[in-house]
Amino acid sequence: MIERFKNFVDNYQKSSAYKSPLGFGIARVDIGQKSKKVLCATYPVLNWISENLGSYAVFANSLNPDAKISESENECVYGIDESFIYKALDLYTPFLIESIQNKTSHKNIQIILELKKAMEENRLKDNNGEFLFRFVVIYKDTKCESVESAYMKLLGLSLGKAKLRSLILDGIFALLQNVAWSGNKPYELEWLRENEIILKMRNIYPKIDFVDKFPRYLMQIIPQYDNIRLLDTAKTRFGAYLGTGGYTQMPGASYVNFNAGAEGVCMNEGRISSSVIIGEGTDIGGGASILGVLSGGNSSPISIGKNCLLGVNSSTGISLGDGCIVDGGIAILAGTIFEIQETEAKKISDINKDFTINQTNLYKGKELSGKHGIHFRQDSITGKMIAFRSNRKIELNDMLH
């Protein structure tokens, strides 16, 4: 039977109907109380690029054409109905016994088994006949056309299946609705306003945790490593990436936006804005802020190298190479003028072959962007911005990570 399944998958992939997916999965959606639009999509399993193409064949061949919600050359969304579930279970026959006996095996089959329970309990649609479970495929990385595909891309980033800054997220703010979140449930603001009296008089007004277009990271993601620590759930947006373990984010001014994050062990007590990537071993001091690309005119995404130190309340508007230090309380921007003495410039040149020594000893911040081993400081007597070859090794506290 397993051989027959392999032949089925192979024949489908060779057929003219086959379209290679960038990502696919089955999502549970939350529907707007008033607009009936999708407010949120939750994927228990994300299949990315070449993962689980056997399940892709099963799902694609189980679709009911009448359950199509949207489809283009870039993506598609189909509702899950009874025929989909029965067909998928039949195609999955060789693996069903193992899946029932072991809840951690064949995760896509586990989803179908849960859908079967939802079908038996009449939970596949809401009271208005809207599909609550949907099969979603992204074929091409283009501008998202649905809330479901937007959530899939954000999940891909948070899980590290797609690298930060590798996906097209243009227009995502216009696509997602601004909603009130109570726990994991989104409420339309207009619906809350219209029903405020009823909800409050009957003591069923929901506890509103925050209002945003994006859910919080921990509402969608189980940290992939046990030594990732987030001390305040409000400080990380869905779509952020927290590396391969050892990441610690303290409360207070700390924050990580979507499409941004750390590549490994990192201490964060500052703000990692959208599209900012932090290298392993870097310490972001309390209140330190790194410019993003969502507003303010900055169009060049910033990367901070490995083993850097961003001092308390500093502002960084250029990329940093490895082993850099920004003193507390200063701003280093593309147009900031730094003085570097010739002896220090030569030391910097020794480890940065693309660094050009200026006869004036003056350098704009953009000339130092991405260079390794630079210490940025403000002279406390003259007030001049200066830079020199860093002679400090940045080491995080192993006990904390």
N, C-alpha and C positions, 0 to 999 in steps of 0.2 A: 504493500500500500504506500509506503514511503517513496518507493521508486516511481509509482504512478504520480505522486504529488510532485516530485522533481520534474517529471516529464511535462506535467501540466504547466509548471512555472516556466520551464524552458521554452515550450511551445508558445506561451503567451508573450514572452520577451522577444520572440522572433516574428510575432505577428505584426501586421500593419497597424493594429489598434494600439500598440504599445507606445507609451510616452514615458521617457525616463524622468523620475521625480527628483527634485531637489530635496524636498521633505514631504512627509505625509503622516497622518495620524487621525485618530478619532477624538473629537472634542465634545465635552458637555458645555452647553452654552447657557448663559443667563439672558433672558429676553426682557426688554423694557416693559415696565408696567403700563405705560401709556403709548409709546411710539411703536412697540412690538419689534424694535430693532435689537440687534445683538449688542449687549453691553460688555460681555466678557466671554472668553472661551478658555476652557481648562483642558489640557491634554495630560492624561496620566502617563502616556508613552509618546515620545517623539522619535520618529524614524527619519534619519537624516542621510542624504546622498545615497550611499550603497547599502545602508542598513536594512535588513529584513525585507528584501525584495520578494521573497516568497509570500509574505503577508500582503505586500502591495498587490501582487497578482490576485490573491484571494479577494481582497477588498474591491479592487477594480472590476472583478468579474461577478461580484455580488450586488453591484449597484442596480437600483431600480431607476430607469430613465425618468419615470414620473416623479421621482423624489429629488430631481435636480433643483438646486436653489440658485446657483450661478455657475457659469463655466466660460472660460476664455482660453486662449493659447498659453496664458501665464499661470492660471490656477483654476481650481474648481472646488465647489462645495456641494455635497449631496446629503440629504437627510437619511437617517438610519431608520428603516422600517422593518416589519416582520420578515419580508422576503429576503432582505439583506442578511439578517441574522441566520435564517435557516440555510441559505446558500453557503455562508461562511462556515457554519458548523459542519456542513457536509464536506466541504473542501478540506477542512482541518481534521477530518476523521482520524488520520493516522496518529495524531498527537493529542487527542482529546483525553484519553485515560491518564496519560502522564500529567497533563495540565490540571486535571481535577485532583489528582493525588498530590501534586506539588504546586502550591500557590505561587511560588517564585519562578516557575518555569514558563516559557512561551508567553511573554507579557501581552502580546497582541491577542493571543487566544483568551487570556484572562479577561481582557476587555470585552470580547464577544460573549463570554460566559456571564459577565455582569450585565451586558445588554439583554441577554436572554431573561435574566431576573427582572429587569426593568420592563420588558415586554409582558411578562406574566403578571406584573403588578400595574400594568397599564400606565407606564411612566415614559413612554417614548415621545409623547407630545404633550404640550400644555393645554389648558382649557380652550385656547383659541386655535388649536390644531397646528401650532408651530412645532417643528422638529426640535427636540431638546438635545439630541445627539447627532453629530454630523461628521461625515468623512471629508477630510480636507487634504488637498494636494497643492503644493507649489511646484510648478514646472520650471519657471524661470525666475531669476532674481531681478524683478522689476518693481515698480511702485505697487504697493499692496492695494488690492481691489476690495478686500473684505476685512472685517474685524478678525475673522478666524485666521486669515493668513498673517495679519499683523501680530497676533498673539503667538503664532507658530514661530515667527522670526525672533520675537523677543525671548521666547523659551530657548530657541537654538543658541542665542547669545549667552543667556544665563547658564546654560548647561555646558558651555564651551564647545558645543558641536560646530558652531560657526564662530570664527574669530571676530573679536571686536573690530568694528569699522569695516567689516567685509561685506555687509549686506546693505541693500538699498532700503532706507527707511523714510525716504521723502514722502511727505503728505500724511504721515502716521498720526500727527496731532489732529488734523482735520477729520480723519477717519474715526478716531475714538471719541466717545462722548464723555463729557465731564459729569461724573456721577458721585453720589454719596455712598461710601462704603461702610457697611455695618458687618463686622467680621469679614467673611468672604463673599458677602452678598451685596451686589450693587443696586442702588435705587435711583431712579430718575428724579432729578431735582424738581422738575415741573410736577411730577406725580405727587411728590411729598408736599409741595406747596398746596396743591388742590385738595389733598386729603389731611392736611395738618390738624384741623379741628377734630375730625373723626378719630384719627390715630391717637391724639393726645387725650381726648375725652375718654377713650376706651382703654387707655394705658397700654397701647401697643405700638407707640411711636418707637422706631428702631434707634438703638444707640449708634450714633454716627461717629465713626472713628476718624475719618478724614474725607476730603472731597478732592478728587483728582481724576484724570483720564487713565492713569496707570494704577494697577494694584501694587502692593508692596512685594518685594522680592520673596519674603517668607510665606506669602499667601499662595504662591505658585511653585516654589522651589524648596525641596529638602536639600540642605547643604550636602554636597557630594563628599565632603571629608569631615571627620569628627572634630578636627581642630580648627574649623572655621567658626569664629565667634562674632555674633552680632548682638550688641548689648541694648539696642533700641530698634524695634521693628520698623519705625517710621523713617529710618535713615538710609534705607536702600530701596531703590526702585526696581521693579521687574524689568528685566533686560540688562541688568548689571551682571558682571562676571567677577567672581571672587577667587579665581585662581585654583591652584592644585593643593591647597591646604596651608594652614598656618596663618591665615588672614585674621586679623583682629581689628574690629571697628568699635571704637569707644563712643559713648553718648556725648551729647553736647553739640559742638559745631560740625561734627562729622556727617558726611553724606556721600552717596554714590548714585549718580544718575544712570539712566539707561544707556546702553552702548558704550559703557565705560567700566573701568575696574582695574583689578590687580592681577598680575600673572603668577603670583606665588606668595610666599611668606611676606607679610607687610603689616605695619602698624599704621592705622589711619585714625587720626583725630581731627582731620580737616575735610575739605570739600573736593571731591573728585567729580568734576563737571562732565557733561555729555561728551563722548568721544575721546576722553582722556584715558591713556593706558599707563599703568604704574608697573615698574619693574620689580622683580623679586628683591627682598631685603631692604626696601625703602621705608623710611619713617616719615610720615606726614604729620607735622606737629599740630597742636591745638589751634584751630581756627585758620590754619593755612588753606589758601584757596588757589585752585588751578583753573585757568580760563578754559571754558568749553566753546562749542561752536553754535549753540542754539540762539544766542543773542549777543549784543555788544559789538558786532562787526568782525569778530575773529573768525576767519575761514580756514585756518590751518590747524588741524587737530594736533594736540600736544601729547608727546610721549615723555615720560620720566623714566630714566634708566634704572639700572640695578644699584642697590646700596647707596641711595641718595638720602639726604636729610633736608626736609623743608621746615624751617624754623617756625615757631609760634607766630601766627597772624601774618605770615608772609604771603605774597601774591606772585604767582608764576605765570607768565604769559608767553614763554618760549619753551621749546623742548630742552630737556637736559640729558646729557649722556650719563654714563655710569660714574658713580663715586662723586657726585656733585653735592654742594652744600649751599643752601640759601639761608642767610641769617634771618633771625626773627624780626618781624615788623617791616621788612622792606619789600618793594615791588620790583620785579625784574620783567620788563616788557620789551617788545620788539624794538621800540624806539628809545629805550633807556640808554644813556651814554655811560660807559664804564671806562675807567682808567686802569690799564694793566702795564706795570713797569716791564721794561725790555727783558730783564732777567726772568721774570715770571712768565712772560709771553713765550720765551724759548722753552721753558719747562712744559707749558701747555702744548706747544708745537711738537714736542717730543712724543706725546701720546695721541696727538690728533694730526695726522699727516695732511689733512685738508684745511688746517688752520693757517691763515695768512697773517704774518706779523706786520702791524701798521707802524710807520715811523712816528706818527703822532702820539702813539700809546693810547689812543682813544678808539673804542669799539662800540658799535651799536649792539643792543641785545640780540638782534636777529643774526649778527655775525657770530655770536657765541652759541646760537641755538644748536642743540644736539651734541655739543662738544663734551668730552669726558674730563673728569677730574678738576672742575673749576669750583672755586669757593667765591660766592658773591657776598659782598659786604658793603655797608655804608660807613665811611670814615666818621667817627664820632666827633672829631674836632672840626674838620672842614666841611662835612656834610656831603662830600663827593661820593659817588658810587664807584666802588673799586672791585676788582676781581683778581684772583691769583690762583696758582696751582694749589689745589687742596692737599694737605698733608695729614688728614684725619681719615681713619678707617671707620666706616659706619657699620655697627654691629647691633642687631636687635637682641633683646633679652630672650634667650632660648626658653626660659621658664614660662614666658607668656605665649609662646607659639608652638 
